[in-house]
Amino acid sequence: MAKNSEAREYEIKGHKLSCPICGNTLFYARKTLLNTRGATFFGLDWANKNADNYICENCGHILWFSEEAFSE
């Protein structure tokens, strides 16, 4: 992870995140582009949706959430 990022606790729709592997509650956050073959073929990767990732500070397990997970 970037040296300026700090692991912290996160909550998704009122639920505190915890790692399903080790039970840790500290995560690094990042966004990841969800590429599709069609968009990549036409050079339109920028038009794909994003996913939010939370990386466990202890074991490195990655939790993925689509943009729809945060819409009300």
CORLINCOR-V16136 format. One record per residue. N is the residue number from 1. RES is the residue in one letter. PHI is phi in radians with two decimals (999 if undefined). OMEGA is omega in radians with two decimals (* if undefined). Layout:
# CORLINCOR-V16136
n->{N;N}
res->{RES;RES}
phi->{PHI;PHI}
omega->{OMEGA;OMEGA}
This chain:
# CORLINCOR-V16136
n->{1;2;3;4;5;6;7;8;9;10;11;12;13;14;15;16;17;18;19;20;21;22;23;24;25;26;27;28;29;30;31;32;33;34;35;36;37;38;39;40;41;42;43;44;45;46;47;48;49;50;51;52;53;54;55;56;57;58;59;60;61;62;63;64;65;66;67;68;69;70;71;72}
res->{M;A;K;N;S;E;A;R;E;Y;E;I;K;G;H;K;L;S;C;P;I;C;G;N;T;L;F;Y;A;R;K;T;L;L;N;T;R;G;A;T;F;F;G;L;D;W;A;N;K;N;A;D;N;Y;I;C;E;N;C;G;H;I;L;W;F;S;E;E;A;F;S;E}
phi->{999;-1.09;-1.12;-1.57;-1.57;-2.13;-1.24;-2.66;-1.45;-2.30;-2.28;-2.08;0.83;1.46;-1.97;-1.21;-1.26;-2.48;-1.20;-1.27;-1.59;-2.04;1.45;-1.10;-2.05;-1.85;-2.35;-1.69;-1.96;-2.74;-1.88;-2.27;-1.37;-1.64;-1.22;-2.10;-1.05;-1.09;-1.13;-1.12;-1.02;-1.62;1.24;-1.96;-0.97;-1.07;-1.49;-1.26;-1.33;-1.84;-2.20;-1.64;-2.00;-2.18;-1.81;-1.06;-1.20;-1.55;-1.96;1.51;-1.06;-1.91;-1.76;-1.94;-2.35;-1.32;-1.02;-1.10;-1.12;-1.80;-1.38;-1.66}
omega->{3.13;-3.09;-3.12;3.11;-3.12;3.09;3.10;3.10;3.13;3.11;3.09;3.13;3.07;-3.14;3.12;3.12;2.97;-3.09;3.13;-3.13;-3.03;3.12;3.13;-3.14;3.11;-3.06;2.91;-3.13;3.03;3.05;3.12;3.11;3.12;-3.09;3.01;-3.13;-3.10;-3.13;3.12;-3.14;-3.12;3.12;-3.10;-3.12;-3.12;-3.09;3.14;3.11;3.07;2.97;3.04;3.12;3.04;-3.06;-3.13;-3.13;-3.08;-3.02;3.10;3.10;-3.09;3.05;-3.12;3.06;3.09;3.10;-3.11;-3.13;-3.07;3.14;-3.11;*}
